[in-house]
Amino acid sequence: MLLDRDEFLVTYDPAKTDTKLLVTTINKSGYTARVVSGKKKSSAMVMALPQGFPLLDEALAKAKAENKPIVLDLNAEWCAPCRKLERLTFSDPKVKALLEQVVFLRIDTDKYTDIAQRLGVEGLPDIRFVLPDGTIIRQLRSFQDAESFAVALEQLLQKVAPKQ
């Protein structure tokens, strides 16, 4: 099982387990943990870039002015799959060239917790593809290899390309 690409479930007895300790242990291992009680469904992906955050507002203004899509990389320093994504995928020559054609914004979710909350980030890495009008059209969760990420970027760029 590739834990950097898959989600896994930990079932436990809350009467016998310290939930905070469990989450902390999983986070220290480099994975993202969230507690789901079964009473509440997970929130749906936000469909538009929230406004009122200078970091996002500047990226959106640049995207509109240059007619480029935005690629948001929501990450954290402690996230092992995020570091692997940076080391193996974002450094790939083809991916680098494609990222130069978009507004690429990396957001540390520990530093910008308000943005992460507003976007409904539930796990890392979380990559969002955003059109120049602010519409979020795709979400990629978990590690992406260079080849599949390049294909996804090409598809994004085709959506924004001027019509001939």
JOLINUR-V191555 format. One record per residue. RES is the residue in one small letter. PSI is psi as a letter, one per 30 degrees, with the letter a starting at -180 (NA if undefined). OMEGA is omega in whole degrees, 0 to 359 (NA if undefined). D_FIRST is the distance of its C-alpha to the first C-alpha in Angstrom with 1 decimal. Layout:
res=RES psi=PSI omega=OMEGA d_first=D_FIRST
res=RES psi=PSI omega=OMEGA d_first=D_FIRST
This chain:
res=m psi=k omega=178 d_first=0.0
res=l psi=j omega=185 d_first=3.8
res=l psi=f omega=177 d_first=6.0
res=d psi=f omega=179 d_first=8.9
res=r psi=f omega=186 d_first=8.6
res=d psi=l omega=170 d_first=7.6
res=e psi=l omega=176 d_first=9.9
res=f psi=l omega=185 d_first=9.7
res=l psi=k omega=175 d_first=12.9
res=v psi=j omega=178 d_first=14.9
res=t psi=k omega=183 d_first=17.9
res=y psi=l omega=177 d_first=20.9
res=d psi=j omega=182 d_first=24.6
res=p psi=f omega=178 d_first=26.4
res=a psi=f omega=184 d_first=29.5
res=k psi=f omega=185 d_first=27.8
res=t psi=k omega=173 d_first=25.5
res=d psi=j omega=184 d_first=26.5
res=t psi=e omega=181 d_first=24.6
res=k psi=e omega=178 d_first=25.5
res=l psi=e omega=179 d_first=24.3
res=l psi=e omega=180 d_first=20.9
res=v psi=e omega=179 d_first=20.6
res=t psi=e omega=180 d_first=22.1
res=t psi=e omega=179 d_first=19.6
res=i psi=e omega=179 d_first=16.6
res=n psi=e omega=179 d_first=18.5
res=k psi=f omega=178 d_first=19.4
res=s psi=f omega=178 d_first=15.8
res=g psi=g omega=180 d_first=15.8
res=y psi=l omega=180 d_first=14.3
res=t psi=k omega=180 d_first=16.5
res=a psi=k omega=172 d_first=17.5
res=r psi=k omega=181 d_first=19.9
res=v psi=k omega=178 d_first=21.6
res=v psi=j omega=184 d_first=22.1
res=s psi=f omega=183 d_first=24.7
res=g psi=f omega=181 d_first=24.7
res=k psi=f omega=185 d_first=28.3
res=k psi=k omega=177 d_first=27.7
res=k psi=l omega=179 d_first=25.7
res=s psi=l omega=184 d_first=23.9
res=s psi=k omega=179 d_first=26.3
res=a psi=l omega=179 d_first=26.5
res=m psi=k omega=175 d_first=26.2
res=v psi=k omega=186 d_first=29.5
res=m psi=f omega=178 d_first=31.1
res=a psi=k omega=179 d_first=33.6
res=l psi=k omega=180 d_first=33.6
res=p psi=k omega=180 d_first=35.4
res=q psi=l omega=178 d_first=38.8
res=g psi=g omega=176 d_first=40.5
res=f psi=j omega=185 d_first=38.1
res=p psi=e omega=181 d_first=39.8
res=l psi=e omega=180 d_first=36.6
res=l psi=e omega=180 d_first=35.5
res=d psi=e omega=179 d_first=39.2
res=e psi=e omega=179 d_first=39.8
res=a psi=e omega=180 d_first=36.7
res=l psi=e omega=178 d_first=37.8
res=a psi=e omega=178 d_first=41.4
res=k psi=e omega=180 d_first=40.3
res=a psi=e omega=179 d_first=38.2
res=k psi=e omega=183 d_first=41.2
res=a psi=e omega=183 d_first=43.6
res=e psi=g omega=184 d_first=41.6
res=n psi=h omega=178 d_first=40.2
res=k psi=k omega=173 d_first=36.6
res=p psi=l omega=178 d_first=33.4
res=i psi=k omega=171 d_first=31.7
res=v psi=j omega=178 d_first=28.1
res=l psi=k omega=175 d_first=27.2
res=d psi=j omega=179 d_first=24.4
res=l psi=j omega=189 d_first=23.9
res=n psi=a omega=174 d_first=22.3
res=a psi=l omega=182 d_first=22.9
res=e psi=e omega=184 d_first=23.5
res=w psi=f omega=187 d_first=21.1
res=c psi=j omega=182 d_first=18.1
res=a psi=e omega=178 d_first=15.7
res=p psi=e omega=177 d_first=14.2
res=c psi=e omega=179 d_first=18.0
res=r psi=e omega=179 d_first=19.0
res=k psi=e omega=177 d_first=16.6
res=l psi=e omega=180 d_first=17.9
res=e psi=e omega=185 d_first=21.4
res=r psi=e omega=187 d_first=21.0
res=l psi=e omega=187 d_first=19.3
res=t psi=e omega=183 d_first=20.1
res=f psi=f omega=180 d_first=23.4
res=s psi=f omega=179 d_first=24.9
res=d psi=k omega=183 d_first=24.4
res=p psi=e omega=180 d_first=28.0
res=k psi=e omega=179 d_first=27.6
res=v psi=e omega=178 d_first=25.8
res=k psi=e omega=180 d_first=28.5
res=a psi=e omega=179 d_first=31.2
res=l psi=e omega=180 d_first=29.9
res=l psi=f omega=176 d_first=29.6
res=e psi=f omega=181 d_first=33.3
res=q psi=g omega=179 d_first=34.2
res=v psi=l omega=169 d_first=32.9
res=v psi=j omega=185 d_first=33.6
res=f psi=j omega=183 d_first=30.5
res=l psi=j omega=178 d_first=30.3
res=r psi=k omega=183 d_first=27.9
res=i psi=j omega=175 d_first=28.2
res=d psi=j omega=185 d_first=27.2
res=t psi=f omega=175 d_first=26.5
res=d psi=e omega=179 d_first=27.7
res=k psi=e omega=182 d_first=31.0
res=y psi=i omega=182 d_first=31.4
res=t psi=e omega=180 d_first=30.3
res=d psi=e omega=178 d_first=32.9
res=i psi=e omega=180 d_first=31.4
res=a psi=e omega=179 d_first=27.9
res=q psi=e omega=182 d_first=29.4
res=r psi=e omega=178 d_first=31.5
res=l psi=f omega=178 d_first=28.7
res=g psi=h omega=180 d_first=26.6
res=v psi=k omega=180 d_first=23.7
res=e psi=f omega=181 d_first=21.0
res=g psi=l omega=182 d_first=18.1
res=l psi=l omega=353 d_first=17.8
res=p psi=l omega=179 d_first=17.9
res=d psi=j omega=181 d_first=20.1
res=i psi=k omega=179 d_first=22.1
res=r psi=k omega=174 d_first=25.0
res=f psi=k omega=187 d_first=27.2
res=v psi=k omega=176 d_first=30.8
res=l psi=l omega=181 d_first=33.9
res=p psi=f omega=178 d_first=37.1
res=d psi=f omega=178 d_first=38.5
res=g psi=f omega=180 d_first=35.8
res=t psi=k omega=177 d_first=33.9
res=i psi=k omega=185 d_first=30.1
res=i psi=f omega=181 d_first=28.8
res=r psi=k omega=176 d_first=25.0
res=q psi=k omega=175 d_first=22.3
res=l psi=k omega=179 d_first=19.0
res=r psi=k omega=179 d_first=16.5
res=s psi=l omega=181 d_first=13.6
res=f psi=k omega=177 d_first=13.5
res=q psi=k omega=176 d_first=15.4
res=d psi=l omega=186 d_first=15.8
res=a psi=e omega=183 d_first=19.5
res=e psi=e omega=182 d_first=20.1
res=s psi=e omega=179 d_first=18.9
res=f psi=e omega=177 d_first=20.5
res=a psi=e omega=178 d_first=23.7
res=v psi=e omega=180 d_first=23.8
res=a psi=e omega=178 d_first=23.5
res=l psi=e omega=178 d_first=26.3
res=e psi=e omega=178 d_first=28.5
res=q psi=e omega=177 d_first=28.3
res=l psi=e omega=182 d_first=29.3
res=l psi=e omega=177 d_first=32.1
res=q psi=e omega=180 d_first=33.4
res=k psi=f omega=184 d_first=33.8
res=v psi=f omega=183 d_first=36.1
res=a psi=k omega=178 d_first=37.9
res=p psi=k omega=180 d_first=41.7
res=k psi=k omega=181 d_first=42.7
res=q psi=NA omega=NA d_first=44.8
